[in-house]
């Protein structure tokens, strides 16, 4: 009996050992507890392998954080332990700055039309001049807002970006290598920001204020028109992708309905402000065109029409007949004026083209822009088929 029992016991142990070593049970082993139940336990080989893999991934992450290896990509939570002064694109400070920079871009774009208000007629001397007081104010405001552009450009060189190859995995890796960040920024938005921040209007105004001669009025007016108009392209081109990026990172432009309404109202007022400024400058152009034709008809030099040229030969003879010649040929009054001023007649009859009261002039042009913004919208729709409106 003893031998039989012993043999049976050994046989059961052999069977248990064969079952434990079989491939079907290699994922886990069992043990019998004090309660008589069988409890599964983890495979030591699999646990050891998993631990090695986790440690290896962690070491790779630390290596990327410290700058070893070639990818220079880390996750957002690893960026906090990095010694490099690199900003996470979803950092709270950076999101707040981007919102502030969008608003500053809108105000910067609203400052540029102020240069269109600089030409003003001097009715007493029958000449076109430059409002120097307004020129100083516009130049100062433009320089202040350009400083925000410079700060934003500096932050772009220190802001990490998501590696394009890791975007398909849900949570992307951040590239923190300063060389790669600078290369990406220089390849995309640096040229637009650089063209936007060039102080071209400031240089033109500075040159005029230091020379301040009558022959410079015409060149200053034309240079301001073309420079401001050309810089509008990169300035507007920078607002659109920045707004899209802000929506992608923060989810919304404004966190409340009132803030969103104020944002879109600001854009509407900005459009009216730009339209009114263009209307004022084109009114100046229309009136000076009439003056030039009248001056040439009377056989006089057209340079007499710009303030500061009273030292030129023959100016005294022109000053004696200028009032009668210009009134006869370029008076906007009456139902049938001698010159067709078109939509600019209202600006000439109101007297804003010869007023140096900027608040009054600005409010009048803004009111005109609000009234006619709908027609400008329809014009863009007819020209571009609604692509840019």
MOVENFEN-V831367 format. One record per residue. N is the residue number from 0. RES is the residue in three letters. SS is DSSP state (H for helix, E for strand, - for the rest). Layout:
BEGIN
n = (N & N)
res = (RES & RES)
ss = (SS & SS)
END
This chain:
BEGIN
n = (0 & 1 & 2 & 3 & 4 & 5 & 6 & 7 & 8 & 9 & 10 & 11 & 12 & 13 & 14 & 15 & 16 & 17 & 18 & 19 & 20 & 21 & 22 & 23 & 24 & 25 & 26 & 27 & 28 & 29 & 30 & 31 & 32 & 33 & 34 & 35 & 36 & 37 & 38 & 39 & 40 & 41 & 42 & 43 & 44 & 45 & 46 & 47 & 48 & 49 & 50 & 51 & 52 & 53 & 54 & 55 & 56 & 57 & 58 & 59 & 60 & 61 & 62 & 63 & 64 & 65 & 66 & 67 & 68 & 69 & 70 & 71 & 72 & 73 & 74 & 75 & 76 & 77 & 78 & 79 & 80 & 81 & 82 & 83 & 84 & 85 & 86 & 87 & 88 & 89 & 90 & 91 & 92 & 93 & 94 & 95 & 96 & 97 & 98 & 99 & 100 & 101 & 102 & 103 & 104 & 105 & 106 & 107 & 108 & 109 & 110 & 111 & 112 & 113 & 114 & 115 & 116 & 117 & 118 & 119 & 120 & 121 & 122 & 123 & 124 & 125 & 126 & 127 & 128 & 129 & 130 & 131 & 132 & 133 & 134 & 135 & 136 & 137 & 138 & 139 & 140 & 141 & 142 & 143 & 144 & 145 & 146 & 147 & 148 & 149 & 150 & 151 & 152 & 153 & 154 & 155 & 156 & 157 & 158 & 159 & 160 & 161 & 162 & 163 & 164 & 165 & 166 & 167 & 168 & 169 & 170 & 171 & 172 & 173 & 174 & 175 & 176 & 177 & 178 & 179 & 180 & 181 & 182 & 183 & 184 & 185 & 186 & 187 & 188 & 189 & 190 & 191 & 192 & 193 & 194 & 195 & 196 & 197 & 198 & 199 & 200 & 201 & 202 & 203 & 204 & 205 & 206 & 207 & 208 & 209 & 210 & 211 & 212 & 213 & 214 & 215 & 216 & 217 & 218 & 219 & 220 & 221 & 222 & 223 & 224 & 225 & 226 & 227 & 228 & 229 & 230 & 231 & 232 & 233 & 234 & 235 & 236 & 237 & 238 & 239 & 240 & 241 & 242 & 243 & 244 & 245 & 246 & 247 & 248 & 249 & 250 & 251 & 252 & 253 & 254 & 255 & 256 & 257 & 258 & 259 & 260 & 261 & 262 & 263 & 264 & 265 & 266 & 267 & 268 & 269 & 270 & 271 & 272 & 273 & 274 & 275 & 276 & 277 & 278 & 279 & 280 & 281 & 282 & 283 & 284 & 285 & 286 & 287 & 288 & 289 & 290 & 291 & 292 & 293 & 294 & 295 & 296 & 297 & 298 & 299 & 300 & 301 & 302 & 303 & 304 & 305 & 306 & 307 & 308 & 309 & 310 & 311 & 312 & 313 & 314 & 315 & 316 & 317 & 318 & 319 & 320 & 321 & 322 & 323 & 324 & 325 & 326 & 327 & 328 & 329 & 330 & 331 & 332 & 333 & 334 & 335 & 336 & 337 & 338 & 339 & 340 & 341 & 342 & 343 & 344 & 345 & 346 & 347 & 348 & 349 & 350 & 351 & 352 & 353 & 354 & 355 & 356 & 357 & 358 & 359 & 360 & 361 & 362 & 363 & 364 & 365 & 366 & 367 & 368 & 369 & 370 & 371 & 372 & 373 & 374 & 375 & 376 & 377 & 378 & 379 & 380 & 381 & 382 & 383 & 384 & 385 & 386 & 387 & 388)
res = (UNK & UNK & UNK & UNK & UNK & UNK & UNK & UNK & UNK & UNK & UNK & UNK & UNK & UNK & UNK & UNK & UNK & UNK & UNK & UNK & UNK & UNK & UNK & UNK & UNK & UNK & UNK & UNK & UNK & UNK & UNK & UNK & UNK & UNK & UNK & UNK & UNK & UNK & UNK & UNK & UNK & UNK & UNK & UNK & UNK & UNK & UNK & UNK & UNK & UNK & UNK & UNK & UNK & UNK & UNK & UNK & UNK & UNK & UNK & UNK & UNK & UNK & UNK & UNK & UNK & UNK & UNK & UNK & UNK & UNK & UNK & UNK & UNK & UNK & UNK & UNK & UNK & UNK & UNK & UNK & UNK & UNK & UNK & UNK & UNK & UNK & UNK & UNK & UNK & UNK & UNK & UNK & UNK & UNK & UNK & UNK & UNK & UNK & UNK & UNK & UNK & UNK & UNK & UNK & UNK & UNK & UNK & UNK & UNK & UNK & UNK & UNK & UNK & UNK & UNK & UNK & UNK & UNK & UNK & UNK & UNK & UNK & UNK & UNK & UNK & UNK & UNK & UNK & UNK & UNK & UNK & UNK & UNK & UNK & UNK & UNK & UNK & UNK & UNK & UNK & UNK & UNK & UNK & UNK & UNK & UNK & UNK & UNK & UNK & UNK & UNK & UNK & UNK & UNK & UNK & UNK & UNK & UNK & UNK & UNK & UNK & UNK & UNK & UNK & UNK & UNK & UNK & UNK & UNK & UNK & UNK & UNK & UNK & UNK & UNK & UNK & UNK & UNK & UNK & UNK & UNK & UNK & UNK & UNK & UNK & UNK & UNK & UNK & UNK & UNK & UNK & UNK & UNK & UNK & UNK & UNK & UNK & UNK & UNK & UNK & UNK & UNK & UNK & UNK & UNK & UNK & UNK & UNK & UNK & UNK & UNK & UNK & UNK & UNK & UNK & UNK & UNK & UNK & UNK & UNK & UNK & UNK & UNK & UNK & UNK & UNK & UNK & UNK & UNK & UNK & UNK & UNK & UNK & UNK & UNK & UNK & UNK & UNK & UNK & UNK & UNK & UNK & UNK & UNK & UNK & UNK & UNK & UNK & UNK & UNK & UNK & UNK & UNK & UNK & UNK & UNK & UNK & UNK & UNK & UNK & UNK & UNK & UNK & UNK & UNK & UNK & UNK & UNK & UNK & UNK & UNK & UNK & UNK & UNK & UNK & UNK & UNK & UNK & UNK & UNK & UNK & UNK & UNK & UNK & UNK & UNK & UNK & UNK & UNK & UNK & UNK & UNK & UNK & UNK & UNK & UNK & UNK & UNK & UNK & UNK & UNK & UNK & UNK & UNK & UNK & UNK & UNK & UNK & UNK & UNK & UNK & UNK & UNK & UNK & UNK & UNK & UNK & UNK & UNK & UNK & UNK & UNK & UNK & UNK & UNK & UNK & UNK & UNK & UNK & UNK & UNK & UNK & UNK & UNK & UNK & UNK & UNK & UNK & UNK & UNK & UNK & UNK & UNK & UNK & UNK & UNK & UNK & UNK & UNK & UNK & UNK & UNK & UNK & UNK & UNK & UNK & UNK & UNK & UNK & UNK & UNK & UNK & UNK & UNK & UNK & UNK & UNK & UNK & UNK & UNK & UNK & UNK & UNK & UNK & UNK & UNK & UNK & UNK & UNK & UNK & UNK & UNK & UNK & UNK & UNK & UNK & UNK & UNK & UNK)
ss = (- & H & H & H & H & H & H & H & H & H & H & H & H & H & H & H & H & H & H & H & - & - & H & H & H & - & - & E & E & E & E & E & - & - & - & - & - & E & E & E & E & E & - & H & H & H & H & H & H & H & H & H & H & H & H & H & H & H & H & H & H & H & H & H & H & H & - & - & - & - & - & - & E & E & - & H & H & H & H & H & H & - & - & - & - & - & E & - & - & - & - & H & H & H & H & H & H & H & H & H & H & H & H & H & H & H & H & H & H & H & H & H & H & H & H & H & H & - & E & E & E & E & - & - & - & - & E & E & E & E & - & H & H & H & H & H & H & H & H & H & H & H & H & H & H & H & H & H & H & H & H & H & H & H & H & H & - & - & E & - & E & E & - & H & H & H & H & H & H & - & - & - & - & E & E & - & - & H & H & H & H & H & H & H & H & H & H & - & - & H & H & H & H & H & H & H & H & - & - & H & H & H & H & H & H & H & H & H & H & H & H & - & - & - & H & H & H & H & H & H & H & H & H & H & H & H & H & H & H & H & H & H & H & H & H & H & H & H & H & H & H & H & H & H & H & H & H & H & H & H & - & - & - & - & - & - & H & H & H & H & H & H & H & H & H & H & H & H & H & H & H & H & H & H & H & H & H & H & H & H & H & H & H & H & H & H & H & H & H & H & H & H & H & H & H & H & H & - & - & - & - & H & H & H & H & E & - & - & - & - & - & - & - & - & H & H & H & H & H & H & H & H & H & H & H & H & H & H & H & H & - & - & - & - & - & - & - & - & - & - & - & H & H & H & H & H & H & H & H & H & - & H & H & H & - & - & - & H & H & H & H & H & H & H & H & H & H & H & H & H & H & H & H & H & H & H & H & H & H & H & H & H & H & H & - & - & - & - & -)
END
